[in-house]
Amino acid sequence: MTRGQKRLWLASIAIAMVFAVAPSANAMHIMEGYLPLGFCVAWGVISLPFLVKGFFSIQKKLQENRKNITILAMSGAFIFVISSLKIPSVTGSCSHMTGTGLGAILFGPSAVGILGMGVLIFQAVLLAHGGLTTLGSNIFSMAIAGPFLSYGIYKLCKNIKINRRICVFLAAAAGDLLTYCVTSFQLAIAYPSPEGVLSSVVKFLGVFAPTQLPLAVVEGFLTVVIMITLENYAQPELRNVGYLD
């Protein structure tokens, strides 16, 4: 980043540190109006530094090679389509895949924050999936926490020489699962049970788990299929983004 970009990113972190404090810790897309206002604001400003960094990350990738926009757009479309497919849960809720592992592997986790934000805004406005007031919380769980884990697992597995396709599968599945772990935590701190926040986390995880565990496996396989297809038909583009040496 340039000096000016670095200052802007540091300023966004400062804003988050000053304002992102949820009132009283006692006190998969989270729907419109479900979280108290203080939590909506807090998760939004916590997500802000990641989004600023993501904007600069995408800008750098496109400056390196304008053709990267093709794979970038495809990653965003994959997130939109796969996360719009809501699957009813036996527990009365619903679950969906996230699709963010693909973008994290190809462009790094910061860029996925911007892709995820765009997807979540479109889904909230056009599909009534999620909401604008809960946008910050949904960005953090799906477009920040999940992608960072996916990226970390992919890099770790690659460094210890695990088969590339197994790396992709583990990264995509783990990112999906972490999204719902973070969502459960977000709901638990907003609505803690009398037994405490940890008890609430366990209860919310129990709501999501029966559907989300198999969906994470499915997402892992789908991401591997997408990568195999790209390796067969878009090798120059994958080299441009650094996926293929």
N, C-alpha and C positions, 0 to 999 in steps of 0.2 A: 504494500500500500504506500501511497505518497504520504508526505508529512501531513497535508491537509486532511486526507482520508483517515489517517490514524487519529488525528485530533477529534474528528467527528465521531469516530467509533468510541473513543475514550469518553467523550461527552455523553454518548448514549448510555454507557455503563454507569456514569455518575448519576444520570437521571434515574436509572433503574434502582441504584442503591438508595437514593433519597426517597423515592415514592413507592417502590414495590414492597411495601410492608402490609401484609393482610392483617386486619384487625383481629386480635385475640385468637390464637391458635386453638382455643377451646371451642370458642364459638363454632360409546366411543364417539362421537362428537357429543359434547354436552349441549343440550338443546337450549334454545333461546329463553332467557329469563330464569334459568334454573339456578344459577349461582348468584349469591348476594353481590351487590354493586362493588363493594370493596375488593372482593376476590377477582372480579372481572378486570378491574383497573390494575390490580397487582400483577396478575398473570400477563396482562398486556405489556406493562413496562418491563417486566422481567424478560420478555421475549424480544424487546426492542434492540438490545445490543447484537443479538444473534442475527436479526433481520438486516441491520446495517452492515454487519460483516458479510452476510450472504449477498447483499447487493453488490458490494465491491468484488466478491468472489466471482459472481457471474460476469460482471463487467470485465474482469481480468481475463476470464476464459474466452470471451467474445473478442477481446482485443488481440489475444494470441492467435485466434483463427475464427473468422466469421462463420465458417462452416460448422462450428460447434453448436450453432443455434438449432441445427436439425435434430441432433441427439438430445439437446436440452428440451426442446419442445416435445419430443417423443416421451421423455421422462415425465414431464408435466402432465401430458395426456394420459399416461399410464396411471399416475396417481389419481387423476380425476375419475377415470372410468372405474378402476378397481375399488376405490374408496366410496363410490356412489352405490355399490351393490350391497345393500343392507340385508343381512340374513337374520330372520327371527330366531330368538334364543328360547330354549325350553324353560328358562327362568322368567320369561315375560319381557325381557329387554330385547335388544338387537345388537348385532356385531357386524363388523365389516373389515376387510383387509385394508392396508394402508398404501402399499405401493411405493413407499418412500425409500426402501432399501436400494432399489435400482438407481435412483438419482444420487444417493449417497456414495455408492460404489463408483459411479462414473464421474461425478463432479465434486465430491466431498460433501460433508454434512451441512456446511454453512449455506451453500447454494440451494439446498432442498428447503430451507426455511422460506425463501422467497417463492419457490414453486408451490409449497404447501399453503402458504398464505393466499396465493391467487386461487388455488383450488377451493379452499375453505370459504372464501368470499363468494365465489360463484355458487357453491353448493348451498350456502346460507340464503342467498338471494333467489336463486332459481329453483332449488329443490326443497327448500325448507328443511335442510339437513344441517344440524348444528344451529348457529345463530351469530348475529353480529355482536351482541353483548358478551357472548362467551368465546369470541374469536381468539382472544389472547390465550386462554386456557387450552383451546383446541390446537392452536399453533404450537404451543410449547410441547404438548404431549405427542402430537402426530408428526410435526414438521421439524422439531428440534431434538427432543429426547430420543425418539426412535432412530432417526438418521444418524445421530452421533454414536449410538451403540452399534448400529449396522456397520458404519465405517470402521469403528475400532475393531470389531470382530473380523471384518474382512481383512484388514491390514495385519492383524495378529496371525490369522490362519495362513495368510500368504507368506508372512515372514518365516513361519515354521514349516513351510513347504507342503502344506496340505493341498490336495487337488483343487484347482481353481473353481470348479463347479460346486464342490462341497463348501468352499468358502462363501460363494454367492448364496447358496441355500441357507447356511447357518446365519449369515448376516441378515438376510431378508426376514427370516422367521423370527430371529431374536428382536429385531427392530419392531416388528409387529406386536410381539408380546409385551415389550417394554412400554409401548404406547398405552396399552390398556392397564398396565401396572401404574403408570403415572396418572392416568385418568381416574383410577380408583383412589389414588392418594389425594387428587384434587377434590374429588367428591367427599372424601372422608374428612378432610380438614374443614370443609365448608359445613358439613353436617355430621359431626362426631356423635357416636352413640354414647350412652351413659357409661359404657365400659371403657371408653377412650378411643382415640383416633386409630390406633392399631387394630382394634376390633372392627371399626368401620371399614378400614382398608380390606381386611379379610372378607367381610361381608360383600363388599362391592366386587372384589375379585371373584368371589363365588358366583356372582350374577353373570359375569362375563366369561369365565373360564370354560364352561361346557361347550360354548360355540367358538370361542376365540382360539383355543388350543388347536383344533383341527384346521381352522382357517389359517393359522400361522404356518402350518405345514403346507397347505395348499399354496399360500403366497410364496413360500420358499421355492416350490417346484415351478410355479409360473415365472418367477424371476429368472430361474435357471434357463427355462425355455426361451425367454426373451433374449437372454445373453447368448445362447447358442445361435439363435437366429441372427443376431447382430454380428457374431463372429463369422458367420457364413456369408453375409451380404453387406456388411458395413465395416470391414476391417480398417480402411483408411480413416474413417471417422473415429473408431475406437482408439486408433493410434494417436489421433489428434488430441483426444481427451486424456491420454495416458493410461488407458486400461490395458492395451496391448503394448508390450515393449517393442 
